[in-house]
């Protein structure tokens, strides 16, 4: 049973925890390592990605600048690798295929390598075949899961990526994006790592898929593409730009 996203002050932390647990299966950290045999603490940077299936097409979707940054680094360092982390395991996705990348709306859609099975890291695809859905509006509550770089640590020889969930009402919505603003400085983050409760930056959460709850069901609302400090405005591009074939189209 999917709970409605409720962002009233009462039981706020519990709501955010439940939303995070619901959405975690559809999100993962994507990490850039300097080489296949690199030590976990050598990780260069990370972002967040979402997994979706639409009309039979399985896609990884994230922010365009996440993919561009990683691929630009690999041009000068071809030995670098991209991995997905989750459930104590990692998957090498260096050979991913980019379907479409649009810098204006900052969304990238990709196909994972054939050898990759998301179940190996406890992940699965979220079905968006019923789209298109109406863009979110001001006042609707939105939730997402991301992997802040601050929570990325080497522990006992492993690279651990702890996730954080966020729930906030939409402050404004335009043709380009919708915005989450911490207008009364009450934004709450639920950190699923007791050692990292004090989050100061959301760097590493770029590319996180955001969801809105409507009629008891989660709907894919968009991709987080901007927002640095903990109290920053968060900008999320609408998912409606993504077409059935994975291409990105707009008239902006």
Secondary structure, DSSP 8 states (H G I E B T S, - for coil): -------SSTTHHHHHHHHHHHHGGGEEEEEEESSTT--GGG--EEEEEEEEEETTEEEEEE-HHHHHHHHHHHHH-TT-EEEEEETTEEEE-TT-EEEEEETTTTEEEEE--TT--GGGGT---EE-TT-------TT-EEEEEE--GGGEEEETTEEEE--EEEEEE--EE-SSEEEE--TTS---EEES-GGG----B-TT-TT-EEEEEETTEEEEEEEEEE--BTTS-EEEEEGGGB-TTS-B----
